[in-house]
Amino acid sequence: MGEGRGVHRVLVGKLEGKRPLGRPICRWEDNIKVDLQEVGEGGDWMELAQDRDRWRALVSTVMNLRIP
């Protein structure tokens, strides 16, 4: 259990470099929420995804909106 192990270096070591400046990158979940708001579907998207038929219909609707 030496100090040269990778796990020890991650837990005890210091980070090098800095965070990038500017606005944080959008997450996948953020994109889903925005797309559902554009379609007019509100509520919890995770519960909505549990119903496969309804989720599939919404995904196809959103995909058709994105294609010019």
Residue frames as qw, qx, qy, qz and C-alpha x, y, z in Angstrom:
[[0.000, 0.887, 0.462, 0.000, 0.00, 0.00, 0.00],
 [0.510, -0.177, 0.044, 0.841, 2.53, 2.54, -1.12],
 [0.103, 0.707, 0.156, -0.682, 2.20, 6.16, -1.98],
 [0.021, -0.308, 0.634, 0.710, 2.95, 5.39, -5.63],
 [0.241, 0.392, 0.885, 0.064, -0.41, 3.70, -6.18],
 [0.009, 0.361, 0.459, 0.812, -2.86, 5.44, -8.49],
 [0.394, -0.708, -0.562, -0.166, -5.67, 5.49, -5.96],
 [0.519, -0.576, -0.250, 0.581, -3.52, 7.18, -3.35],
 [0.291, -0.036, 0.230, 0.928, -2.34, 9.80, -5.83],
 [0.143, -0.529, -0.545, -0.634, -5.93, 10.61, -6.82],
 [0.487, -0.722, -0.490, 0.020, -7.16, 10.93, -3.25],
 [0.540, -0.635, -0.099, 0.543, -4.21, 12.89, -1.86],
 [0.495, 0.091, 0.318, 0.803, -2.75, 14.59, -4.93],
 [0.110, 0.634, 0.152, -0.750, -3.36, 18.14, -6.03],
 [0.619, 0.649, 0.436, 0.070, -5.02, 19.01, -9.31],
 [0.376, -0.256, 0.321, 0.831, -3.01, 20.65, -12.02],
 [0.075, 0.328, 0.562, 0.756, -4.36, 23.31, -14.31],
 [0.232, 0.189, 0.329, -0.895, -7.45, 25.46, -14.10],
 [0.434, 0.523, 0.715, -0.164, -11.09, 25.14, -14.98],
 [0.288, 0.345, 0.491, 0.747, -12.10, 26.51, -18.37],
 [0.082, 0.255, 0.216, -0.939, -13.54, 30.01, -18.38],
 [0.361, -0.033, -0.454, -0.814, -17.04, 30.81, -19.45],
 [0.750, -0.114, 0.103, -0.644, -20.41, 29.19, -19.25],
 [0.501, -0.204, 0.838, -0.066, -20.60, 25.49, -18.32],
 [0.219, 0.102, -0.802, -0.546, -21.20, 23.05, -21.14],
 [0.732, -0.087, 0.013, -0.676, -24.80, 21.88, -21.47],
 [0.336, -0.175, 0.917, -0.125, -25.44, 18.40, -20.17],
 [0.149, -0.148, -0.879, -0.428, -27.45, 15.73, -21.97],
 [0.097, -0.548, -0.775, 0.300, -30.20, 16.10, -19.38],
 [0.043, 0.544, 0.105, -0.832, -30.40, 19.86, -20.03],
 [0.161, 0.158, -0.630, -0.743, -30.94, 19.22, -23.74],
 [0.149, -0.353, -0.916, -0.114, -33.78, 16.81, -22.98],
 [0.051, -0.605, -0.554, 0.569, -35.52, 19.37, -20.77],
 [0.100, 0.456, -0.191, -0.863, -35.24, 22.10, -23.42],
 [0.166, -0.005, -0.806, -0.568, -36.54, 19.80, -26.16],
 [0.131, -0.472, -0.867, 0.096, -39.54, 18.77, -24.08],
 [0.018, 0.604, 0.314, -0.732, -40.37, 22.40, -23.33],
 [0.125, 0.281, -0.474, -0.825, -40.29, 23.17, -27.07],
 [0.222, -0.207, -0.884, -0.356, -42.80, 20.38, -27.72],
 [0.472, -0.417, -0.023, -0.776, -44.96, 21.58, -24.83],
 [0.817, -0.264, -0.513, -0.011, -44.54, 18.50, -22.66],
 [0.173, -0.711, 0.423, -0.535, -43.96, 19.43, -19.04],
 [0.897, -0.387, 0.061, -0.204, -43.35, 17.43, -15.91],
 [0.521, -0.573, 0.620, 0.124, -40.68, 14.99, -14.92],
 [0.579, 0.538, -0.504, -0.348, -38.94, 13.59, -17.99],
 [0.008, 0.304, -0.945, 0.121, -37.73, 10.52, -16.12],
 [0.503, 0.231, 0.705, -0.444, -41.28, 9.45, -15.34],
 [0.622, 0.592, -0.069, -0.509, -42.23, 10.19, -18.92],
 [0.316, 0.527, -0.764, -0.198, -39.44, 7.93, -20.18],
 [0.375, -0.103, 0.880, -0.271, -40.89, 5.01, -18.21],
 [0.686, 0.489, 0.435, -0.317, -43.81, 4.82, -20.68],
 [0.486, -0.176, 0.619, 0.592, -41.99, 3.52, -23.75],
 [0.345, 0.590, 0.640, 0.350, -44.73, 4.20, -26.30],
 [0.029, -0.972, -0.220, 0.078, -45.25, 7.79, -25.16],
 [0.424, -0.683, 0.340, 0.489, -41.50, 8.42, -24.93],
 [0.511, 0.082, 0.655, 0.551, -40.93, 7.03, -28.43],
 [0.240, 0.798, 0.503, 0.229, -43.67, 9.31, -29.81],
 [0.189, -0.955, -0.002, 0.229, -42.11, 12.34, -28.13],
 [0.511, -0.444, 0.491, 0.549, -38.63, 11.49, -29.37],
 [0.454, 0.360, 0.638, 0.507, -39.85, 11.16, -32.94],
 [0.071, 0.934, 0.345, 0.061, -41.67, 14.50, -32.62],
 [0.335, -0.845, 0.203, 0.364, -38.56, 16.23, -31.33],
 [0.558, -0.156, 0.593, 0.559, -36.40, 14.64, -34.02],
 [0.368, 0.634, 0.567, 0.376, -38.76, 15.95, -36.71],
 [0.089, -0.979, -0.130, 0.133, -38.47, 19.46, -35.26],
 [0.470, -0.640, 0.380, 0.475, -34.67, 19.38, -35.54],
 [0.532, 0.133, 0.632, 0.548, -34.56, 18.35, -39.21],
 [0.138, 0.486, -0.054, -0.861, -34.86, 21.40, -41.50]]
